[in-house]
Amino acid sequence: MNKLLRIFIHARIVRAMDIASRLDEAMKEAGFTTQSALARASGVPQPTINRILKGVGKKGPETQTLAQLAATCNVRFEWLHEGREPRARSGGGVEREYRQVVVADAGDPDFYEIRKVQLQLSAGMTGFQTVPEIYDGSKLSVSKNWADRHGYIPERLIAIAVKGESMEPNLYAGDLVIINTADTAMEDGVVFAVNYEGQAVVKRLTRDRGDWWLTSDNQDQQRHRRKSCREGECIIIGRVVRRETDRI
């Protein structure tokens, strides 16, 4: 075997080992505690994931396979493939703020099941009622590792569908978001579900000159003007902590 060929093979082995360590790191950060969980979320077969994590195979992982795993773990393909920074995917910070919701088999011990609901609200009322959302199933599944690591109480998490265009391009109509109803502390720049005059809205809360406002991410501010968040007419339901989307 000539020297150049030996160097090439060594480089491929080292890169595979680096990919394995980066994938392992990305899995843990994204809350995937098992290879099976990542396989279900990404569509990549579990044996393939196992081979990548063990650095097995002379050719290394296929590009499409790594792209699927990178998207599922919410990291850049270039980082997973070659270690090129930055690690996080771009997009106005939304990938860092939200993570993909993983669907698990019923009864899977590694996941909590979160209710999909519609909110029933009244203007000025601090409480709320929920009714099951039946349009595409009744529950979402999220990793116990993710929920426990953030200190979330599963019974205080609910999932609702986003309506309208006001939060595009970060949230689209039909996206499902998980709300932590245990966290209602107002915070500048954070997205919340809000009871606004009896309607459930998902908005970004901003602080301006001592006042709180409900703002939209949509750049068309003429159509989606900010609204004052005053006590009594604007009641925080909970902080948005995670999303599931069909948008690529």
N, C-alpha and C positions, 0 to 999 in steps of 0.2 A: 504494500500500500504506500503510495507516494505521500510526501509530506503535506502537500496542499489538500489532498483528500482527507488525511487525518485531521488537519486543522478544521476543515469544513464539518466533518462529523462531530468533532468535539464542540464546535460552536453550536450545532443543532441540539446536542445533548444539554449543554449549559442553558440554552434558551428555553428548552422544554422544562428544565428544572426551575428556571426563573418564572415561567408561566405558572407552574404548579404552585409555587409559593405565593404568587400574586393572586391566583384564583382562590387559594385557601384563605388568604387575608380578606378578599372581597366577599367571599361567602359568609364569613363570620360577621363582617361589618353589616351585611345586608340582612342578617338574622336567619340564614339557612344553617340549621344545626345538623342536617344529614344530606348526603348526596341525593337521596330519593326526593327530598323536598325541592332541591334545586332542579332536579330532572323534571318534576311535575310542572314547575314554574316556567322553565326555559324551553321544554320540548326536546332537550338533548338527552339521549338515553343515559341511564345511570352508569352502565359499564363504560361508556365513553368518558364520562366525567371522572370515573375512577382511574382510567388510564392516564388522563391528563394530570390528575393530582399525584400520580405515582411517577410521572415523567416517562411513561412507557411509549415506545414507538419511535422509529427512526425518522419518519417524516414530520412528526410533530402534529399538533391539532390542525384540522381544516379551518380555513379562514371563516367560513360561515358559522361553524360551531363556536368559535371564539366570539364572533359578533353576537350570537344569541346569548351566550353566557355573560358577556360584558353588559348587554342591555338589561338583562334580568338582575344582575348585581349592581346596576346603576353606576358603572365605571366606563371610562372611555376604552374603545377597542385598542387604540394605540398604546395605552398604558398596560392593558392586560397582555397584549401581544409582544411589545418590545420594552415596556417599562418607561415609556416616554411620558413625562409630566405635561399637563396636569392630569391627575387621576380622575377627578370628578367630571361627569358629563356637563356640558355647558347648557345654557338656556335660561338665563336670567335668574339662576339660583334655584329654580324649581326642583331640579333633580336632587339637590341637597336637602330641600325642605320636605319633599314627599318621597315615599318609596313605593314600589310596586306591591300590590296586595297579592298574596300567594293563595291559590285555591288548593285545598287538601281534601283527602278522602274523609268521609264522615267518621268521627271517632278517632282520628289520628291523634295520638298523645302529644305530638309536637306542636299542635296548633290549638288556638282558641277560635270558637265560632262566634262571629259578630253579626248581630241582627241588621238586616236591611229594612229600613223603615221609611215611612212618610211622617212628617211632623204635622201635628194639629195644634195651632197656636191661636191665641187671642191677643189683641192689642193691649199693651200695658200689663199683661200677666207674666210673672217671672217663670212659672212652671210651664211644662209642655206635655202633651200626650203623643204617643206614637201608634201607628197602625202598620201592620206588616206590608212590606213592598213585595208585590207578587209578580212584577213584570218579568223578572229573570231569576227567580229563586228567592229564598228567604234569608240566606246567611252568606257571609264571607268568612274565609279562614285566614288567620294571621299567625305568624310564628310566635310561639310562647317565648322564645328567646328574645325576640324583638320587643314584645309587650312588657315582659318582666324587666328587661334591661332599662327601659324607659320609666318603669314604675307605674304603668297603666293598670287600672283595675278593669278587667274584661267586662264586668257588668255595667261599667260606665261608658263603654264604647258603643257607638251606633254608626251605621253607614247610611248615607243618603245620596241620591242622585243630584248632580249639579244641573241647574236649569238656566237657559239663556246664554248669551254671548259675552256677558259683562266681564268675565274673568279670563277670556282668551288673551294670549295664547297659552297661558299656564293651566287653565282648567276649561274644558269644553263641555257643552251640554251633553248629558248622558254619562259623564265621568262619575264614578262612585268615590266618595270621600269618607274617610273614617273620622268621626268627631269624638274627642275626649270631653265628655260633658262634666268631668270632674275639674276641668281647667277652664275657668271663666275669668281669670285675671287679665285685664286689658293690657296689651303690649303693642307698642308701635311697630308697624311693618309686618305683623303676623296675620294670617288668614283665620277667620272665625266663621262659624255658623251663627246667625243672629236672627232674633225675633224683631223685625222692623215693622212696627205698626201692624202686627198680626200676621206678617208674612215671613216665611223662612227664606233668608238670603245668605249666600256665601260671599263674603267681602273681606278685603284687606283693611285692617284697622290702622289708621294713621293719626298722629298727633300734630296739630298745627296751632301755634300761638295759644297753647293752653286748652284747646278744644279737641275733642275726639271726632273723627270722621270715618265713614264707611266709603272706601274707594274701590274702584274697579281697575283691573290690570289692562283692560282693553284700551288701546291708544285713542280710540274715538271718544274723547271726553265730552264732546257735545251731546252725544247720545247717552253716555253713561256718566253722568255728573256725580260727583261725590255728594254724600248725604250726611247731615249732622247726626252724630250719635249722642243724643242727650238722654239723660236718665228718664225712664218712663216710656219713651217711644222707641228706644234702641236697647234691647236686652240680650246679653251674650248667652248663647246656648252652650257653646263649647268650642274649643280650639280644634282646627283641622290638622290632623297629624299624619295622614296617609291617603293615598289615592290609588285607584285602579282605572286605567284608561285603555281604550282601543286605538288611540292616536299613536302613530309611530313618529 
